Amino acid sequence: MGLITRRLQEDDVVENFDCKDDPLNNYLKKHAWTNQQKILVGVTYVAVGESAPTMVLGYFTLATSAVPRDSFPKKHVRGLPAYDLPLILLARLAVDYRFGGKGFGPQLLREAFRISIAVSEQVGCRCIITDAYRDKMSWYAKYGFLPLEGGAENQPTQRMFLDIRTLKATLKN
Amino acid sequence: MPSTGTKRAQRNHTRKPKFQADLAPIEDRIVRSLKEELQVSSNSDFMSDAVALFQWAVGERKRGHKIFSESTTGEREVLVLPRLERVAPGALLPYVNVAWNEKELESLIDSTRAEPARPTEALVRLMRG
């Protein structure tokens, strides 16, 4: 099946989307459009098939963020550039369970990476971070994400990091 | 009189780059059909027109313009091509605040200061696939 990835549109069919995770389902159905168009806190990209171009099969959400320089522990600030640290947040990524195992997850991730590279070239960005479910950490690690220390073991997610330079290195011969 | 080396350099300078593509049988049929419909006889002319069209489309999306077809009854269908969407200004993302604890910040700064990790094989395959 040919897959198209594009920004979420108002008339996209999201009601039937089910990735077997309520928070991820609810985000797409209730918040993604509002967050994208009205309160501007994240852009959602959806995967649709060529034969049903409004039926959402998977999605991811991206936003930019930055860590203020003065929020780093003092002993680490010395030698840092006098700027905040810009980054991209891969906030969510999900595929409808009925379309699992078809490689849609990696295709969505690749699109997220390509957008991140484009953004890093337009406005600057140092890394991508994501809060991965603990049982999905190995999937993200396979594509280069590294866990950051400091996450509480009792939290459902683990913050992970991918250097934009690592991503860009894949495009060189 | 220019030397042989200079002549070769001039020849190289004026030589047009060649473009070669592997087409699946279905794509080959589409290209032949399009050439017939457009009454284009050479691959070079076909390529030249295709590049001009693509260049125009990229320019329009870069300016944030939508590209759509309009039927005789006024129904519009917007062109969405993932590669074109990458050049659209809409690719810029909104800003959000992320909460960090001290340990995560230490780990983050250590990670950004370190040499970037080598891409994993899966990542290379993903990006080049």
Interface residues (C-beta under 8 A of the other chain):
Chain A: I4 T5 R6 R7 L40 V41 G42 V43 P53 L62 A63 T64 S65 A66 V67 S71 F72 P73 H76 L80 L85 I88 L89 A91 P106 L109 R110 E111 F113 R114 I115 A118 V119 Q122 V123 R126 C127 I129 K142 Y143 G144 L146 L148 E149 G150 G151 R159 F161 D163 R165 T166 L167 A169 T170 L171
Chain B: V80 P82 E85 R86 V87 G90 A91 L92 L93 P94 Y95 V96 N97 V98 W100 N101 E102 K103 E104 L105 E106 S107 L108 I109 D110 S111 T112 P116 A117 R118 P119 T120 A122 L123 V124 L126 M127 R128 G129
